[in-house]
Amino acid sequence: MFKKSQKLYEQGLVNLVGAVNSPVRAFSSVGGNPLFIKKAKGSKITDVDGNEYIDLVLSYGPMIIGHRHKQVQRAVVKALKNGYSFGASTENEIILAKIVCDAFPEMDKVRFVNSGTEAVISGVRLARAFTGKDKIIKFAGCYHGHQDSLLVAAGSGLATLSLPGSKGVPEGAVKNTLIAEYNNLESVKKHFDEHNDIAGVIIEPICGNMGVVIPQKSFLKELKDYLETKNALLIADEVMTGFRSKFGGAQELLGVTADITCLGKVIGGGFPVGAYGARNEIMEEVAPLGGMYQAGTLSGNPIAMAGGISTLTELQNQDPYKKFNIIGNTIETILLEAAKKYSVDLVVNRFGSMMNPFFTNSQVTNFKEAQTSDIKKFAVFFWEMIKNGVFLPPSQFEAWFLSSALTVRDIKKLAIAVDKAMMAVSEM
Ligand SMILES: *Cc1c(COP(=O)(O)O)cnc(C)c1O
């Protein structure tokens, strides 16, 4: 079934590290070797051996309207014909900036970069520039890209590989990083009691990087209110949730406004785009208006901008958020009923089009609880799903994503796969 993937994997090992360009693509925690993909269309993805899968990875989020949507393809091809990169401004940057600032009312201005990692690096720098303070609080289990200062207690990728942090990060780089516990405001307050130089708190407003973990009722609102009393900024890392939880991200959904918002993934529709934005007063710190330097040769790349504009425009027209809730709820029910049928311990966390089944019997509201999951069970489940035509992220701690291209037939096929996979887990 995987002969060609197997062969490419072996070839890939020679000049690529582990044959992958991002460790989350390795199959370290589920065993076996990574699949090599040939193409994708709509809700489906096809590997080099010709196996077709319902895609719940969606490039880890970006492909929210499915693969190769007609409008997007047309816009990108049109942009290609005008040139690939100019090192000068283009009208499309203004158009995408307006779409983004309209979606996030707290953003007056936005700066485009090339990845989520870059967006967060810059957002954190901006918080420091604006407040004149150095320390940043992050939550255990939240992932904010691979920059040195936030690569501690950083969730899925590291958890999957059982790494506490990253080698090569000097102590000095994390000395201004403080760790708090998700859904626990007291753990934030404690840091403020002990330090008077905290610039802000960075958070995934709905966490997708320790598996999906949802903020409890008023956690975000209370956090934001508290930060205001401390003159510290709330940095919303909406790289995953932006345009996914709602068009205006988790903030629109939860009724909380951050001071600085970081975006990625969906914003480029599969092309490398990240962004950070804030109200004028804050963005005026950024060069050329202010003294915070941040730059990029390919930032605002015309092809990527065309991908972003067409994806977001189509997404806005489709407004699939209600549909996501319905499909998400259906899949959740399918999972829970199969678990019950085969007496497998399972907790499903879901928020709109992001979801995770955890193989555990305890609730999962933070990183510690997520880690009670049985990853051996997940590995068995994962491979049965693959064999039955459903492409999942190869880790217990990565979110599953839904696209608006999913069909009723896909869901039926998925239900059959889940039944078989859950049976396999119960027979371990
Ligand atoms: C994916 C992700 C990032 C990093 O984005 P890249 O484009 O992979 O650099 C940062 N923060 C969150 C919340 C993410 O999900």
The ligand as an SDF file (V2000), in Angstrom:
LIG
                    3D

 15 15  0  0  0  0  0  0  0  0999 V2000
    1.5510   26.8430   13.4700 C   0  0  0  0  0  0  0  0  0  0  0  0
    1.6340   27.8000   14.5870 C   0  0  0  0  0  0  0  0  0  0  0  0
    2.7000   28.7080   14.7040 C   0  0  0  0  0  0  0  0  0  0  0  0
    3.8950   28.6920   13.7910 C   0  0  0  0  0  0  0  0  0  0  0  0
    3.5580   28.9680   12.4880 O   0  0  0  0  0  0  0  0  0  0  0  0
    4.5620   28.5140   11.3110 P   0  0  0  0  0  0  0  0  0  0  0  0
    3.9250   29.0300   10.0730 O   0  0  0  0  0  0  0  0  0  0  0  0
    4.6210   27.0220   11.3970 O   0  0  0  0  0  0  0  0  0  0  0  0
    5.8700   29.1290   11.5880 O   0  0  0  0  0  0  0  0  0  0  0  0
    2.6560   29.6380   15.7140 C   0  0  0  0  0  0  0  0  0  0  0  0
    1.6190   29.6720   16.5780 N   0  0  0  0  0  0  0  0  0  0  0  0
    0.5860   28.8220   16.4980 C   0  0  0  0  0  0  0  0  0  0  0  0
   -0.5390   28.9310   17.4460 C   0  0  0  0  0  0  0  0  0  0  0  0
    0.5670   27.8460   15.5100 C   0  0  0  0  0  0  0  0  0  0  0  0
   -0.4530   26.9820   15.4610 O   0  0  0  0  0  0  0  0  0  0  0  0
  1  2  1  0
  2  3  1  0
  2 14  2  0
  3  4  1  0
  3 10  2  0
  4  5  1  0
  5  6  1  0
  6  7  2  0
  6  8  1  0
  6  9  1  0
 10 11  1  0
 11 12  2  0
 12 13  1  0
 12 14  1  0
 14 15  1  0
M  END
$$$$
